[in-house]
């Protein structure tokens, strides 16, 4: 079981999380992965930014917030007899973080390795509190720092697991605890290299930690506890009649995550695919609800299952100014530069005649994207063989996702017609490379209306589909 930040965000939420795990433990062994309390990771990162800038007052104010929030939870969560010992451990972890932050203040920079070591303090504090509460309630539990069980490469900030080494370490550390009836409470998001240097797993890291350990331990299931009822057919803030999907495939979940839905990051699902371990996405605030089951495959592909959208994106376009310039080679070099900058390309569309192409990235990665392109294509830009890089930030991404979409004649036309009915223009299209998605870029101010239109057109949610319009046959004059 993995519990997200809101699911361990207060003393009350920690009680609920611990009881959910303890109830399941009565039936079978359970290992738990926890995130930092909600907003704590942001607080840690902000503290390190203050340290790097030499703002000691800002750094110390944040340290006080960090310490106070966890001490308050300790006092509200644990019986008085255990509070002093646990508060000493809390102060020890906060002191460890403070030592790293003060080192950054002295250096005037944030070394990636130090950031990875420091930012994991949030998860370590959560694991401490949850495990201590379980022990106080009579359920044997042990807080485990994932750097002891998850082995990664040395890409600080976005490490990848070394699965064989992780399997060996995880089984040797965790199976004896499970065999003794003790519940491991493991930090999410972090690990360590083979020689012990702390790392973090990047975007979706805590979920990724849980799937890595589920695969390493040959778990029967992985349960991801969040603050939503499951995976939905659309964002309910945009589409009031969106519904929870009972079951989707790994591939559908991965595509939805890339397209902006609050779904498990694709990296999370990768370790589970080979072992075909099912995943449940469940709501810790409403545990009686069934949630969504994510499985390797479903019996019958039924076309569009969900519509995802993303607002904070930018469309980057490149066009040769001279016919002498090979557009395919420009595209290859551009994408290589973007990949080396560790930027995720969300959509790619190209023209075969003019040799121009465009791709979509997150706005937070736009600056490094443009810098990488300007460096890689400096000669062509300087001599005007390539037109200036064009960036459009007034766009949004809409993606229809579902197994077997290629087998639905006219589906793409219906999606484009639905968007046109709400008077929104399509700027770029990506379809064909995958049977799972039809992705379109539209103006940002038309994105929400387009999502609602496509959701209704595809018959999703709790309303009937929009009827297909047909022109009446002309009556023949007698």
C-alpha angles and dihedrals in degrees: 000000000000122000120201128218097273090046089060096028098118142011090269093050092048089054091053093047093048092049093049089054094043092050091053091045089065087068102037142344115294131196117194131209118195134196125215114275112278113287093007096106089052089049091052093049091047090050090054091050090054089049093050090050092050092245097145095169091055091046093050093047089055092047089055090051091049094049095042096049094053095042090051091051090048091053093047096042108042135056115257092251091065101037101088095052093047094045088055089056091047090052089048093054093045089049089052090053091046091053091055093045092051089051088055090050090054093048096041090225143076110236109209092233091054092047090054092050093047101044092056089067089087093061092043090056091050092048090050094052097043094047092047091051092051091050090049089052093051100260110121109234138162129204110231126193105221090221084077094056111022115072117196143171119264099262096126114213094017107038125168124218125252095220102197093050090043092050091053095047096041094050094046093049103034108032094063089053092049090046090054091052094253121135116228112220102200129192115245126218099031142082138146140244119257089266092051104260110148117247138174128220102229128223113017088008100155093050088046090053090054094051092046091054093042089056093043092051095041090238120194092224142355118223117197111198116202138149097268131077094244138288111332136208089242140346103294090214087066100030113038093193095051112134137207113260112232094208138004135168129254088249094052091048091049093050092048090051092052089049095055105266119140091253134125112292112253091245088060092062098045099081090049099051098077093049093039093227110175119231127211121204105203140170115243088195090058105023092166090071114093098231125198125306117215112205137173094251143349128226099241126024107222105185123243113026102167145002119224130188140191127196107180097071138114131211114223117197130192126187130177113237092202131052087221090070114089106231094200091056090048090051092049093050093044094051091045090053092048091049092051088052087057092241120153114228108215099186137003128197129172144181119228097204104043092032091225123137141179135202137190126234136171113271090235088062096043097096094053090043094056092043091052092049094047091051095046095044099033095125095049092047094047093052094041094241084128124044116240114283108265120213124190114189096172094085141097135202124236119187129184110204133193144121114264098018092142088062093062109088114218095010095122091049091051091051092050091045091052090053092047091050089065088048097248121141122225111230101183137004134203118187137134104049090084132029087213104068148040108190126188135179117220137169110287094236089058097045100093094046090048092052091053092047095050092043090055094042091056093050094244126151126018100315127083116258121267107266115250109250117232128183114242118245113255113248114242115238114240 
